[in-house]
Amino acid sequence: MEGGRNWTLSVAIPASILANVATADQRTALPGRIARALAIFSVDEIIVFDDSPLSSRPAQTDTSVYTGDVDPCHFLTHIFSYLEAPPFMRKALFGLHPNLRMTAMLPSLETPHHPNPNQWIPYREGVTVAGRTKSGGGTIVEVGMEKPVEIDEKIPPKTRVTLKMPDDESETPECVHPDAPRTEGGYYWGYNVRRCASLSAVFTECPYESGYDLSIGTSERGNPASQVFPYSKRVNFTHLLMVFGGPRGLEYAAMNDAELDKMGIKGPRTKELFDHWVDVLPNQGSKTIRTDEAVYIALSTLRHVWDSS
């Protein structure tokens, strides 16, 4: 793949997507379906935000126990992070946890940073391991190949690193920024996971210095996607954010956001948070569309906004 990609695509979903999920296996399967959508459509960031009433949130959660029924934000970010990590490094980075006891049922993402051992690509994700290198300095890194590699930097064990692999096997791999495979090589390199305490924090805690310059709120009360983003319309952006509501919509998230309440943004005014308020499937046949379904529909419907091929 030639050339890099500087623009990014972010998706935000509310923790309330687990509100009507009754069993542990269903709670595990739901983020698995969403993670597959993120991988298929090359989404760079997923944000899980808390849209529950402030009065119902626990003061503190013991995250060493199963959190699917007590702290959905933690549970979802845990599963999303686990799925995004290359399989060979999951044991080192995540260990045993009650949230992960059903991960055997989760789908494989099959992204470029989850390569086969014998597949060569210019970049690799790795996890550092304890041990003495041949040179006596540097660090040993497991990269999912038949043998680990050595790097010059001294890095503590169980640290995830991104490496640029040399064409000459006698040379040492180079530690690079985690975004380098995307910005320099043009590869889709998985998604970052971010947790937010509210809908407004999705915007105010944005990791990009210039923020999101194109934001889309999805709602059945929005304008039809074909009108907002016709195929003939060119859209320029650097960081695109698409936000989904839960069973009670984005208005419910705004209602439970203290900062938005101060600003008087709630109910019909929720759409003021976004550059565009979009209905991705007008005239839907079912009374409801689940968030995991809406993610697939929206990414399919609006893909031409960021991909002109």
PAMI-188572 format. One line per 4 residues: number of its first residue (from 1); their letters; for each residue y, z, x of N, C-alpha, C. Coordinates in nm, 2 decimals. Example, Ala and Ser with C-alpha at 12.3 -4.5 7.8 and 13.67 -1.06 7.14 Angstrom:
BEGIN
1) as) -0.57 0.78 1.32 -0.45 0.78 1.23 -0.33 0.78 1.32 ~ -0.22 0.71 1.28 -0.11 0.71 1.37 0.00 0.79 1.29 .
This chain:
BEGIN
1) megg) -0.12 0.00 0.09 0.00 0.00 0.00 0.12 0.00 0.09 ~ 0.22 -0.09 0.06 0.33 -0.11 0.15 0.46 -0.05 0.08 ~ 0.54 0.01 0.16 0.67 0.06 0.11 0.66 0.20 0.05 ~ 0.77 0.27 0.05 0.77 0.40 -0.01 0.83 0.41 -0.15 .
5) rnwt) 0.83 0.53 -0.21 0.89 0.55 -0.34 0.97 0.67 -0.34 ~ 1.10 0.66 -0.36 1.19 0.78 -0.36 1.21 0.84 -0.49 ~ 1.18 0.77 -0.60 1.20 0.83 -0.74 1.08 0.91 -0.77 ~ 1.11 1.00 -0.87 1.00 1.09 -0.91 0.99 1.10 -1.06 .
9) lsva) 0.88 1.14 -1.11 0.85 1.15 -1.25 0.80 1.29 -1.28 ~ 0.87 1.37 -1.36 0.83 1.51 -1.40 0.80 1.52 -1.54 ~ 0.70 1.61 -1.57 0.66 1.63 -1.71 0.67 1.79 -1.73 ~ 0.73 1.83 -1.84 0.73 1.97 -1.87 0.66 2.00 -2.01 .
13) ipas) 0.57 2.10 -2.01 0.50 2.13 -2.13 0.51 2.28 -2.15 ~ 0.51 2.33 -2.28 0.52 2.47 -2.31 0.38 2.54 -2.31 ~ 0.39 2.67 -2.28 0.26 2.74 -2.27 0.20 2.76 -2.41 ~ 0.28 2.74 -2.52 0.23 2.75 -2.65 0.12 2.65 -2.69 .
17) ilan) 0.10 2.55 -2.60 -0.01 2.46 -2.63 -0.15 2.53 -2.64 ~ -0.16 2.65 -2.59 -0.28 2.73 -2.60 -0.28 2.82 -2.72 ~ -0.18 2.82 -2.80 -0.17 2.92 -2.91 -0.28 2.90 -3.01 ~ -0.32 2.78 -3.04 -0.42 2.76 -3.14 -0.56 2.73 -3.09 .
21) vata) -0.57 2.76 -2.96 -0.70 2.73 -2.89 -0.78 2.86 -2.89 ~ -0.90 2.85 -2.95 -0.97 2.98 -2.98 -1.07 3.02 -2.87 ~ -1.13 2.93 -2.80 -1.23 2.97 -2.70 -1.20 2.94 -2.56 ~ -1.26 3.01 -2.47 -1.23 2.99 -2.32 -1.26 2.85 -2.27 .
25) dqrt) -1.37 2.79 -2.32 -1.40 2.66 -2.27 -1.29 2.56 -2.32 ~ -1.24 2.57 -2.44 -1.14 2.49 -2.49 -1.01 2.51 -2.42 ~ -0.98 2.63 -2.38 -0.86 2.66 -2.30 -0.87 2.59 -2.16 ~ -0.98 2.58 -2.11 -1.00 2.52 -1.98 -0.99 2.37 -1.99 .
29) alpg) -1.05 2.31 -2.10 -1.06 2.17 -2.11 -0.92 2.11 -2.14 ~ -0.83 2.18 -2.21 -0.70 2.13 -2.25 -0.61 2.09 -2.12 ~ -0.59 2.18 -2.03 -0.51 2.14 -1.91 -0.59 2.03 -1.83 ~ -0.72 2.03 -1.84 -0.80 1.92 -1.77 -0.76 1.78 -1.83 .
33) riar) -0.75 1.77 -1.96 -0.71 1.65 -2.02 -0.57 1.61 -1.98 ~ -0.48 1.70 -1.97 -0.34 1.67 -1.94 -0.33 1.64 -1.79 ~ -0.41 1.70 -1.70 -0.41 1.67 -1.56 -0.45 1.53 -1.54 ~ -0.55 1.48 -1.62 -0.60 1.34 -1.60 -0.48 1.25 -1.64 .
37) alai) -0.41 1.28 -1.74 -0.29 1.20 -1.78 -0.19 1.19 -1.66 ~ -0.16 1.31 -1.60 -0.07 1.31 -1.49 -0.11 1.22 -1.38 ~ -0.24 1.23 -1.35 -0.29 1.15 -1.24 -0.29 1.00 -1.27 ~ -0.33 0.97 -1.39 -0.34 0.82 -1.43 -0.20 0.76 -1.42 .
41) fsvd) -0.10 0.84 -1.47 0.04 0.78 -1.47 0.12 0.82 -1.35 ~ 0.06 0.88 -1.25 0.13 0.91 -1.12 0.25 1.00 -1.14 ~ 0.23 1.11 -1.22 0.33 1.21 -1.24 0.34 1.30 -1.11 ~ 0.47 1.32 -1.07 0.49 1.39 -0.94 0.50 1.54 -0.96 .
45) eiiv) 0.54 1.59 -1.08 0.56 1.73 -1.10 0.53 1.77 -1.24 ~ 0.46 1.88 -1.26 0.44 1.93 -1.40 0.50 2.07 -1.40 ~ 0.58 2.10 -1.50 0.64 2.23 -1.52 0.58 2.29 -1.65 ~ 0.54 2.41 -1.64 0.49 2.49 -1.75 0.59 2.59 -1.79 .
49) fdds) 0.65 2.59 -1.91 0.75 2.68 -1.94 0.71 2.77 -2.06 ~ 0.76 2.89 -2.06 0.73 2.99 -2.16 0.82 2.97 -2.28 ~ 0.76 2.94 -2.40 0.84 2.92 -2.52 0.81 3.03 -2.62 ~ 0.75 3.13 -2.58 0.71 3.24 -2.67 0.83 3.33 -2.70 .
53) plss) 0.84 3.41 -2.81 0.94 3.50 -2.83 0.95 3.61 -2.72 ~ 1.07 3.64 -2.68 1.08 3.74 -2.57 1.01 3.87 -2.61 ~ 1.01 3.91 -2.73 0.96 4.04 -2.77 0.80 4.04 -2.76 ~ 0.74 3.93 -2.75 0.60 3.92 -2.75 0.54 3.91 -2.61 .
57) rpaq) 0.63 3.89 -2.51 0.59 3.87 -2.37 0.55 4.00 -2.30 ~ 0.44 4.01 -2.24 0.40 4.13 -2.17 0.50 4.16 -2.05 ~ 0.53 4.29 -2.03 0.62 4.32 -1.92 0.56 4.28 -1.78 ~ 0.43 4.29 -1.77 0.37 4.25 -1.64 0.22 4.22 -1.67 .
61) tdts) 0.17 4.12 -1.61 0.03 4.08 -1.63 -0.05 4.09 -1.50 ~ -0.17 4.15 -1.52 -0.26 4.16 -1.41 -0.33 4.02 -1.39 ~ -0.28 3.95 -1.29 -0.33 3.81 -1.27 -0.46 3.80 -1.20 ~ -0.52 3.91 -1.17 -0.66 3.91 -1.11 -0.76 3.90 -1.21 .
65) vytg) -0.73 3.92 -1.34 -0.82 3.91 -1.45 -0.80 3.77 -1.52 ~ -0.88 3.75 -1.62 -0.87 3.63 -1.70 -0.74 3.63 -1.78 ~ -0.66 3.53 -1.77 -0.52 3.53 -1.83 -0.51 3.42 -1.94 ~ -0.61 3.35 -1.98 -0.60 3.25 -2.08 -0.56 3.30 -2.21 .
69) dvdp) -0.59 3.43 -2.24 -0.55 3.48 -2.37 -0.43 3.58 -2.37 ~ -0.38 3.61 -2.25 -0.27 3.71 -2.24 -0.15 3.65 -2.17 ~ -0.17 3.55 -2.08 -0.06 3.50 -2.00 -0.08 3.35 -1.99 ~ -0.06 3.27 -2.09 -0.09 3.13 -2.09 -0.02 3.05 -1.98 .
73) chfl) 0.10 3.09 -1.94 0.18 3.03 -1.83 0.10 3.04 -1.70 ~ 0.05 3.16 -1.67 -0.02 3.18 -1.55 -0.15 3.10 -1.56 ~ -0.22 3.10 -1.67 -0.35 3.03 -1.68 -0.33 2.88 -1.66 ~ -0.23 2.82 -1.73 -0.21 2.68 -1.71 -0.18 2.64 -1.57 .
77) thif) -0.08 2.71 -1.51 -0.04 2.68 -1.37 -0.16 2.69 -1.28 ~ -0.24 2.79 -1.30 -0.36 2.82 -1.22 -0.46 2.70 -1.23 ~ -0.49 2.65 -1.35 -0.58 2.54 -1.36 -0.52 2.41 -1.31 ~ -0.39 2.39 -1.34 -0.33 2.26 -1.29 -0.33 2.26 -1.14 .
81) syle) -0.30 2.38 -1.07 -0.30 2.38 -0.93 -0.44 2.36 -0.87 ~ -0.54 2.42 -0.93 -0.67 2.41 -0.89 -0.72 2.26 -0.89 ~ -0.69 2.19 -1.00 -0.73 2.05 -1.02 -0.66 1.96 -0.92 ~ -0.53 1.99 -0.89 -0.46 1.90 -0.80 -0.51 1.91 -0.66 .
85) appf) -0.56 2.03 -0.62 -0.60 2.04 -0.48 -0.73 1.96 -0.45 ~ -0.74 1.89 -0.34 -0.86 1.82 -0.30 -0.98 1.91 -0.31 ~ -1.09 1.87 -0.37 -1.21 1.96 -0.39 -1.26 2.03 -0.27 ~ -1.25 1.97 -0.15 -1.31 2.04 -0.04 -1.23 2.16 0.00 .
89) mrka) -1.11 2.18 -0.04 -1.03 2.29 0.00 -1.01 2.40 -0.11 ~ -1.07 2.37 -0.22 -1.05 2.47 -0.33 -1.11 2.60 -0.30 ~ -1.22 2.61 -0.24 -1.29 2.74 -0.22 -1.20 2.82 -0.13 ~ -1.14 2.76 -0.03 -1.05 2.83 0.07 -0.92 2.88 0.01 .
93) lfgl) -0.87 2.80 -0.08 -0.73 2.83 -0.13 -0.74 2.91 -0.26 ~ -0.84 2.90 -0.33 -0.85 2.97 -0.46 -0.95 3.08 -0.47 ~ -1.06 3.07 -0.41 -1.16 3.17 -0.41 -1.22 3.19 -0.56 ~ -1.28 3.30 -0.58 -1.34 3.33 -0.71 -1.23 3.39 -0.80 .
97) hpnl) -1.23 3.35 -0.93 -1.14 3.41 -1.02 -1.19 3.38 -1.16 ~ -1.17 3.48 -1.25 -1.22 3.46 -1.39 -1.17 3.33 -1.46 ~ -1.04 3.29 -1.43 -0.99 3.17 -1.49 -1.07 3.05 -1.45 ~ -1.13 3.05 -1.34 -1.20 2.93 -1.28 -1.35 2.93 -1.31 .
101) rmta) -1.40 3.02 -1.39 -1.54 3.02 -1.41 -1.60 2.90 -1.48 ~ -1.52 2.82 -1.55 -1.57 2.71 -1.62 -1.51 2.58 -1.56 ~ -1.47 2.58 -1.44 -1.41 2.46 -1.38 -1.51 2.35 -1.36 ~ -1.64 2.37 -1.37 -1.74 2.27 -1.36 -1.72 2.16 -1.47 .
105) mlps) -1.66 2.20 -1.58 -1.64 2.11 -1.69 -1.52 2.03 -1.68 ~ -1.43 2.06 -1.57 -1.31 1.99 -1.56 -1.33 1.85 -1.50 ~ -1.24 1.75 -1.53 -1.26 1.62 -1.49 -1.22 1.60 -1.34 ~ -1.26 1.50 -1.28 -1.21 1.46 -1.14 -1.09 1.38 -1.15 .
109) letp) -0.98 1.41 -1.07 -0.86 1.33 -1.08 -0.87 1.20 -1.00 ~ -0.95 1.19 -0.90 -0.98 1.07 -0.83 -0.85 1.00 -0.78 ~ -0.76 1.08 -0.73 -0.63 1.03 -0.67 -0.65 1.00 -0.53 ~ -0.55 0.93 -0.47 -0.56 0.89 -0.32 -0.58 1.01 -0.23 .
113) hhpn) -0.52 1.13 -0.27 -0.53 1.24 -0.18 -0.66 1.32 -0.20 ~ -0.75 1.26 -0.29 -0.89 1.32 -0.30 -0.99 1.21 -0.25 ~ -0.98 1.17 -0.13 -1.06 1.06 -0.08 -1.21 1.10 -0.05 ~ -1.29 1.00 -0.04 -1.43 1.02 0.00 -1.43 1.05 0.15 .
117) pnqw) -1.53 1.12 0.20 -1.53 1.16 0.35 -1.52 1.04 0.44 ~ -1.58 0.93 0.41 -1.57 0.81 0.50 -1.46 0.72 0.47 ~ -1.38 0.75 0.37 -1.27 0.66 0.34 -1.15 0.69 0.43 ~ -1.09 0.58 0.49 -0.98 0.61 0.58 -0.85 0.57 0.51 .
121) ipyr) -0.75 0.66 0.51 -0.62 0.63 0.46 -0.52 0.69 0.56 ~ -0.40 0.65 0.57 -0.31 0.69 0.67 -0.27 0.84 0.66 ~ -0.29 0.90 0.55 -0.26 1.04 0.53 -0.38 1.12 0.48 ~ -0.38 1.25 0.51 -0.48 1.34 0.46 -0.42 1.48 0.42 .
125) egvt) -0.47 1.54 0.32 -0.44 1.68 0.29 -0.55 1.76 0.37 ~ -0.51 1.87 0.42 -0.60 1.96 0.50 -0.57 2.11 0.47 ~ -0.67 2.19 0.51 -0.65 2.33 0.51 -0.69 2.39 0.64 ~ -0.61 2.47 0.70 -0.63 2.52 0.83 -0.74 2.63 0.83 .
129) vagr) -0.82 2.63 0.94 -0.93 2.73 0.95 -0.92 2.80 1.08 ~ -0.98 2.92 1.08 -0.98 3.00 1.21 -1.08 2.94 1.30 ~ -1.05 2.95 1.43 -1.14 2.90 1.53 -1.06 2.85 1.65 ~ -1.13 2.84 1.76 -1.07 2.80 1.89 -1.08 2.65 1.91 .
133) tksg) -0.97 2.58 1.93 -0.97 2.44 1.95 -1.02 2.40 2.09 ~ -1.05 2.28 2.11 -1.10 2.23 2.24 -1.00 2.26 2.35 ~ -0.87 2.24 2.32 -0.76 2.26 2.42 -0.72 2.40 2.44 ~ -0.76 2.49 2.34 -0.72 2.63 2.35 -0.59 2.66 2.28 .
137) ggti) -0.53 2.55 2.23 -0.40 2.57 2.16 -0.41 2.49 2.03 ~ -0.31 2.50 1.95 -0.31 2.43 1.82 -0.39 2.49 1.72 ~ -0.44 2.41 1.62 -0.51 2.47 1.50 -0.62 2.37 1.46 ~ -0.73 2.42 1.41 -0.83 2.33 1.35 -0.80 2.32 1.20 .
141) vevg) -0.82 2.19 1.15 -0.79 2.16 1.01 -0.90 2.09 0.95 ~ -0.95 2.14 0.84 -1.05 2.07 0.76 -0.98 1.97 0.67 ~ -1.02 1.84 0.68 -0.95 1.73 0.60 -1.05 1.66 0.51 ~ -1.17 1.71 0.49 -1.26 1.65 0.40 -1.34 1.54 0.47 .
145) mekp) -1.34 1.53 0.60 -1.41 1.43 0.67 -1.54 1.50 0.73 ~ -1.62 1.42 0.80 -1.74 1.48 0.85 -1.71 1.59 0.95 ~ -1.60 1.57 1.03 -1.57 1.67 1.12 -1.42 1.71 1.10 ~ -1.39 1.84 1.13 -1.24 1.88 1.12 -1.16 1.81 1.23 .
149) veid) -1.03 1.82 1.22 -0.94 1.76 1.32 -0.86 1.88 1.38 ~ -0.80 1.85 1.49 -0.71 1.94 1.56 -0.57 1.89 1.56 ~ -0.47 1.99 1.54 -0.33 1.95 1.55 -0.26 2.04 1.65 ~ -0.15 2.00 1.70 -0.08 2.07 1.80 -0.02 2.20 1.75 .
153) ekip) 0.02 2.21 1.63 0.10 2.32 1.57 0.00 2.44 1.56 ~ 0.06 2.56 1.57 -0.02 2.69 1.55 0.02 2.73 1.40 ~ -0.08 2.73 1.32 -0.06 2.76 1.18 -0.17 2.85 1.13 ~ -0.13 2.96 1.05 -0.23 3.06 1.01 -0.34 2.99 0.93 .
157) pktr) -0.46 3.05 0.92 -0.57 3.00 0.84 -0.54 3.00 0.69 ~ -0.61 2.91 0.62 -0.60 2.90 0.48 -0.46 2.85 0.43 ~ -0.40 2.77 0.52 -0.27 2.71 0.49 -0.29 2.56 0.46 ~ -0.23 2.51 0.35 -0.25 2.37 0.32 -0.14 2.29 0.40 .
161) vtlk) -0.18 2.18 0.46 -0.09 2.09 0.53 -0.12 1.95 0.49 ~ -0.01 1.87 0.52 -0.02 1.72 0.50 -0.02 1.66 0.64 ~ -0.11 1.57 0.66 -0.12 1.51 0.80 -0.11 1.36 0.79 ~ -0.04 1.30 0.89 -0.05 1.16 0.91 -0.15 1.13 1.01 .
165) mpdd) -0.25 1.05 0.98 -0.36 1.03 1.07 -0.33 0.91 1.16 ~ -0.37 0.93 1.29 -0.34 0.82 1.39 -0.44 0.71 1.38 ~ -0.40 0.59 1.41 -0.49 0.47 1.42 -0.59 0.49 1.53 ~ -0.55 0.55 1.64 -0.64 0.58 1.75 -0.70 0.72 1.74 .
169) eset) -0.83 0.72 1.73 -0.90 0.85 1.70 -0.88 0.95 1.82 ~ -0.84 0.90 1.93 -0.81 0.99 2.05 -0.68 1.06 2.04 ~ -0.60 1.02 1.95 -0.47 1.08 1.93 -0.47 1.19 1.83 ~ -0.37 1.28 1.83 -0.37 1.40 1.74 -0.30 1.37 1.61 .
173) pecv) -0.35 1.41 1.49 -0.28 1.39 1.37 -0.15 1.46 1.37 ~ -0.05 1.42 1.29 0.08 1.47 1.29 0.11 1.54 1.16 ~ 0.16 1.66 1.16 0.20 1.73 1.04 0.33 1.67 0.99 ~ 0.33 1.64 0.86 0.44 1.57 0.79 0.48 1.64 0.67 .
177) hpda) 0.59 1.61 0.61 0.64 1.67 0.48 0.54 1.63 0.37 ~ 0.51 1.72 0.28 0.42 1.68 0.17 0.46 1.56 0.09 ~ 0.59 1.53 0.09 0.63 1.41 0.02 0.62 1.28 0.10 ~ 0.59 1.29 0.23 0.58 1.17 0.31 0.48 1.06 0.26 .
181) prte) 0.36 1.10 0.21 0.28 0.99 0.16 0.34 0.91 0.05 ~ 0.42 0.97 -0.03 0.49 0.90 -0.14 0.62 0.83 -0.09 ~ 0.70 0.90 -0.01 0.83 0.84 0.03 0.82 0.74 0.14 ~ 0.72 0.75 0.23 0.70 0.66 0.34 0.59 0.56 0.32 .
185) ggyy) 0.48 0.61 0.26 0.36 0.52 0.24 0.35 0.46 0.11 ~ 0.42 0.51 0.01 0.41 0.46 -0.13 0.28 0.50 -0.20 ~ 0.22 0.60 -0.16 0.09 0.65 -0.22 0.13 0.75 -0.33 ~ 0.05 0.75 -0.44 0.06 0.86 -0.53 -0.01 0.98 -0.47 .
189) wgyn) 0.05 1.09 -0.45 -0.01 1.20 -0.38 -0.02 1.33 -0.46 ~ -0.05 1.32 -0.58 -0.07 1.44 -0.67 0.06 1.49 -0.72 ~ 0.05 1.60 -0.79 0.17 1.66 -0.85 0.20 1.80 -0.80 ~ 0.32 1.84 -0.80 0.36 1.98 -0.78 0.36 2.06 -0.91 .
193) vrrc) 0.33 2.18 -0.90 0.32 2.27 -1.02 0.43 2.37 -1.02 ~ 0.50 2.38 -1.12 0.61 2.48 -1.13 0.61 2.56 -1.26 ~ 0.63 2.69 -1.25 0.63 2.77 -1.37 0.77 2.82 -1.40 ~ 0.81 2.81 -1.53 0.94 2.86 -1.57 0.93 2.96 -1.69 .
197) asls) 1.03 3.05 -1.69 1.03 3.15 -1.79 1.09 3.11 -1.92 ~ 1.15 2.99 -1.92 1.22 2.94 -2.04 1.24 2.79 -2.03 ~ 1.28 2.73 -2.14 1.31 2.59 -2.15 1.43 2.56 -2.06 ~ 1.54 2.64 -2.07 1.66 2.61 -1.99 1.63 2.62 -1.84 .
201) avft) 1.53 2.70 -1.80 1.49 2.72 -1.65 1.43 2.59 -1.60 ~ 1.37 2.51 -1.69 1.32 2.38 -1.64 1.43 2.30 -1.57 ~ 1.55 2.31 -1.63 1.66 2.24 -1.57 1.73 2.31 -1.45 ~ 1.76 2.44 -1.48 1.84 2.52 -1.38 1.76 2.55 -1.25 .
205) ecpy) 1.63 2.55 -1.26 1.54 2.57 -1.14 1.48 2.44 -1.08 ~ 1.54 2.33 -1.11 1.49 2.20 -1.06 1.49 2.20 -0.91 ~ 1.38 2.16 -0.85 1.37 2.16 -0.70 1.45 2.05 -0.63 ~ 1.50 1.95 -0.71 1.58 1.85 -0.65 1.72 1.88 -0.65 .
209) esgy) 1.78 1.86 -0.53 1.92 1.90 -0.51 2.02 1.85 -0.61 ~ 2.00 1.72 -0.65 2.09 1.66 -0.75 2.04 1.68 -0.89 ~ 1.93 1.75 -0.91 1.88 1.77 -1.05 1.81 1.65 -1.10 ~ 1.78 1.66 -1.23 1.72 1.54 -1.30 1.83 1.46 -1.35 .
213) dlsi) 1.83 1.33 -1.32 1.94 1.25 -1.36 1.90 1.16 -1.49 ~ 1.78 1.18 -1.54 1.74 1.12 -1.66 1.64 1.22 -1.73 ~ 1.68 1.27 -1.85 1.60 1.36 -1.92 1.57 1.31 -2.06 ~ 1.44 1.33 -2.10 1.39 1.28 -2.23 1.32 1.40 -2.30 .
217) gtse) 1.37 1.43 -2.42 1.31 1.53 -2.50 1.23 1.45 -2.61 ~ 1.10 1.49 -2.62 1.02 1.42 -2.72 1.01 1.50 -2.85 ~ 1.03 1.43 -2.96 1.03 1.50 -3.09 1.01 1.39 -3.20 ~ 0.93 1.43 -3.31 0.91 1.34 -3.42 1.05 1.32 -3.50 .
221) rgnp) 1.15 1.41 -3.46 1.28 1.40 -3.52 1.37 1.31 -3.44 ~ 1.32 1.26 -3.33 1.40 1.18 -3.24 1.42 1.03 -3.28 ~ 1.49 0.96 -3.20 1.50 0.81 -3.23 1.38 0.74 -3.18 ~ 1.34 0.63 -3.25 1.22 0.56 -3.20 1.23 0.51 -3.06 .
225) asqv) 1.13 0.52 -2.98 1.13 0.49 -2.84 1.17 0.34 -2.82 ~ 1.13 0.25 -2.91 1.16 0.11 -2.89 1.31 0.08 -2.91 ~ 1.38 0.17 -2.98 1.53 0.16 -2.99 1.60 0.22 -2.87 ~ 1.55 0.33 -2.82 1.61 0.40 -2.71 1.59 0.33 -2.58 .
229) fpys) 1.47 0.28 -2.56 1.43 0.22 -2.43 1.36 0.08 -2.46 ~ 1.44 -0.02 -2.51 1.38 -0.15 -2.53 1.34 -0.21 -2.40 ~ 1.25 -0.30 -2.40 1.20 -0.36 -2.27 1.30 -0.43 -2.20 ~ 1.41 -0.48 -2.27 1.51 -0.56 -2.20 1.61 -0.47 -2.13 .
233) krvn) 1.60 -0.34 -2.15 1.70 -0.24 -2.10 1.66 -0.19 -1.96 ~ 1.75 -0.21 -1.86 1.72 -0.15 -1.73 1.77 -0.01 -1.72 ~ 1.69 0.08 -1.66 1.73 0.22 -1.65 1.72 0.26 -1.50 ~ 1.83 0.31 -1.46 1.84 0.36 -1.32 1.83 0.51 -1.31 .
237) fthl) 1.75 0.56 -1.23 1.74 0.70 -1.21 1.67 0.73 -1.08 ~ 1.68 0.86 -1.04 1.61 0.91 -0.92 1.50 1.01 -0.96 ~ 1.54 1.10 -1.05 1.44 1.20 -1.09 1.44 1.20 -1.24 ~ 1.33 1.16 -1.30 1.31 1.15 -1.45 1.23 1.27 -1.50 .
241) lmvf) 1.28 1.33 -1.60 1.21 1.45 -1.66 1.18 1.42 -1.81 ~ 1.05 1.44 -1.85 1.01 1.42 -1.98 0.96 1.56 -2.03 ~ 1.01 1.61 -2.14 0.98 1.74 -2.19 0.91 1.73 -2.33 ~ 0.80 1.81 -2.34 0.72 1.81 -2.46 0.73 1.94 -2.53 .
245) ggpr) 0.72 1.94 -2.66 0.72 2.07 -2.73 0.58 2.11 -2.77 ~ 0.56 2.23 -2.81 0.43 2.28 -2.86 0.41 2.25 -3.00 ~ 0.32 2.33 -3.07 0.29 2.31 -3.21 0.41 2.32 -3.30 ~ 0.52 2.40 -3.26 0.64 2.41 -3.34 0.76 2.34 -3.28 .
249) gley) 0.73 2.25 -3.19 0.84 2.16 -3.14 0.93 2.23 -3.03 ~ 1.02 2.15 -2.98 1.11 2.20 -2.88 1.22 2.29 -2.94 ~ 1.24 2.28 -3.06 1.33 2.37 -3.13 1.28 2.52 -3.12 ~ 1.15 2.53 -3.12 1.10 2.67 -3.11 1.12 2.72 -2.97 .
253) aamn) 1.11 2.64 -2.87 1.14 2.68 -2.73 1.29 2.72 -2.72 ~ 1.38 2.64 -2.78 1.52 2.67 -2.77 1.55 2.80 -2.84 ~ 1.49 2.83 -2.95 1.51 2.95 -3.03 1.47 3.07 -2.95 ~ 1.38 3.06 -2.86 1.33 3.18 -2.78 1.38 3.18 -2.64 .
257) dael) 1.49 3.11 -2.62 1.56 3.10 -2.49 1.69 3.18 -2.49 ~ 1.70 3.29 -2.42 1.82 3.37 -2.43 1.94 3.30 -2.38 ~ 1.93 3.21 -2.27 2.04 3.14 -2.22 2.09 3.04 -2.32 ~ 2.00 2.97 -2.38 2.04 2.87 -2.48 2.10 2.93 -2.60 .
261) dkmg) 2.06 3.05 -2.64 2.11 3.13 -2.75 2.26 3.16 -2.73 ~ 2.29 3.20 -2.60 2.43 3.23 -2.57 2.52 3.10 -2.59 ~ 2.46 2.99 -2.56 2.53 2.86 -2.57 2.53 2.80 -2.71 ~ 2.46 2.87 -2.80 2.45 2.82 -2.94 2.37 2.70 -2.96 .
265) ikgp) 2.28 2.67 -2.86 2.19 2.55 -2.87 2.06 2.60 -2.93 ~ 2.04 2.56 -3.05 1.91 2.59 -3.12 1.91 2.50 -3.24 ~ 1.79 2.49 -3.30 1.77 2.41 -3.42 1.80 2.26 -3.39 ~ 1.88 2.20 -3.47 1.91 2.05 -3.45 1.99 2.03 -3.32 .
269) rtke) 2.06 2.13 -3.27 2.13 2.11 -3.15 2.05 2.11 -3.02 ~ 1.92 2.14 -3.03 1.83 2.13 -2.92 1.83 2.00 -2.85 ~ 1.85 1.89 -2.92 1.86 1.76 -2.87 1.97 1.74 -2.77 ~ 2.07 1.83 -2.77 2.19 1.82 -2.68 2.15 1.85 -2.54 .
273) lfdh) 2.03 1.91 -2.52 1.99 1.94 -2.38 1.95 1.81 -2.30 ~ 1.92 1.71 -2.38 1.86 1.59 -2.31 1.95 1.47 -2.32 ~ 1.93 1.38 -2.23 2.00 1.25 -2.23 1.95 1.17 -2.35 ~ 1.82 1.18 -2.38 1.77 1.10 -2.49 1.67 1.19 -2.57 .
277) wvdv) 1.67 1.17 -2.70 1.59 1.25 -2.79 1.50 1.15 -2.86 ~ 1.37 1.14 -2.82 1.29 1.03 -2.85 1.16 1.06 -2.93 ~ 1.13 0.98 -3.03 1.01 0.98 -3.10 0.92 0.87 -3.04 ~ 0.81 0.92 -2.98 0.73 0.82 -2.90 0.63 0.75 -3.00 .
281) lpnq) 0.61 0.80 -3.12 0.51 0.74 -3.21 0.56 0.75 -3.35 ~ 0.66 0.67 -3.39 0.71 0.67 -3.53 0.60 0.63 -3.63 ~ 0.61 0.68 -3.75 0.51 0.65 -3.85 0.37 0.69 -3.82 ~ 0.36 0.80 -3.75 0.22 0.85 -3.72 0.14 0.88 -3.84 .
285) gskt) 0.01 0.85 -3.83 -0.08 0.86 -3.94 -0.12 1.01 -3.97 ~ -0.13 1.09 -3.86 -0.17 1.23 -3.88 -0.04 1.31 -3.89 ~ -0.06 1.42 -3.96 0.06 1.51 -3.98 0.10 1.57 -3.85 ~ 0.01 1.59 -3.76 0.05 1.65 -3.63 -0.01 1.57 -3.51 .
289) irtd) 0.06 1.57 -3.40 0.01 1.51 -3.27 0.00 1.63 -3.17 ~ -0.11 1.66 -3.12 -0.12 1.77 -3.02 -0.05 1.73 -2.89 ~ 0.00 1.83 -2.82 0.08 1.80 -2.70 0.00 1.72 -2.60 ~ -0.13 1.75 -2.58 -0.21 1.67 -2.48 -0.22 1.52 -2.53 .
293) eavy) -0.22 1.50 -2.66 -0.22 1.36 -2.71 -0.08 1.30 -2.69 ~ 0.02 1.38 -2.71 0.16 1.33 -2.70 0.19 1.29 -2.56 ~ 0.13 1.36 -2.46 0.16 1.32 -2.32 0.10 1.18 -2.29 ~ -0.02 1.15 -2.33 -0.07 1.02 -2.31 0.01 0.91 -2.39 .
297) ials) 0.05 0.94 -2.51 0.12 0.85 -2.59 0.26 0.82 -2.53 ~ 0.33 0.92 -2.49 0.46 0.91 -2.43 0.46 0.83 -2.30 ~ 0.36 0.87 -2.21 0.36 0.81 -2.08 0.32 0.66 -2.10 ~ 0.24 0.63 -2.19 0.20 0.49 -2.22 0.32 0.41 -2.28 .
301) tlrh) 0.38 0.47 -2.38 0.49 0.40 -2.45 0.61 0.38 -2.36 ~ 0.64 0.47 -2.27 0.76 0.47 -2.19 0.74 0.43 -2.04 ~ 0.62 0.38 -2.01 0.59 0.35 -1.87 0.68 0.24 -1.82 ~ 0.72 0.15 -1.90 0.81 0.04 -1.85 0.94 0.09 -1.80 .
305) vwds) 0.98 0.22 -1.84 1.11 0.27 -1.79 1.11 0.29 -1.64 ~ 0.99 0.33 -1.59 0.98 0.35 -1.44 0.90 0.25 -1.37 ~ 0.82 0.17 -1.44 0.73 0.08 -1.38 0.75 -0.06 -1.44 ~ 0.82 -0.15 -1.37 0.85 -0.28 -1.42 0.74 -0.38 -1.39 .
309) s) 0.63 -0.34 -1.33 0.53 -0.44 -1.29 0.45 -0.48 -1.42 .
